[in-house]
Amino acid sequence: MPQGTLEVLLISAKGLENTDYLCNMDPYVILTCRTQQQQSSIASGKGSDPEWNESFVFNLSHGVSELKLKIMDSDTGTGHDFVGEATIPLDALFTDGNIPAMSYNVVKDEHYCGEIRIGLTFTPEARDERQERSFGGWKESGY
């Protein structure tokens, strides 16, 4: 697996199952890439069709193959409700370098419960241009 930087543009979601019965839910997203985890802002009162338009950056190392998005509903005074999740394989991204904004299915208990829209960009780690080159026992440094 390549090493480099993964940029995730979290745009919006639609058709989410509203977990608050009396009012609109306040969704947020937990983004996980192997051991790294980041959280979006809370889309207060946005209900089933929230918009975030936020960017997140992850440093990728060997062994990373997917990005997990877990949508939660922020509740004051009680535990936050699980809305659904999406798992996005990154293999195509490593090949193409960029996946334009598109929608992915959100599932909960193996049932479809909405869509989340994100864009992905992968930037491979730059090799050190000052690498030493060997010439028959002699080395030339790039300085």
Protein Blocks (a to p, Z undefined) as FASTA:
>chain_A
ZZdddddddfbdehiacfbfkbccdddddddehjaccdddddehkljmccfkpadddddd
ehiabdcdddddddehiacddfbdcdddfklmmmnopacdddddddeehiaebdcddddd
dddddddfkbccdeehiacdfZZ
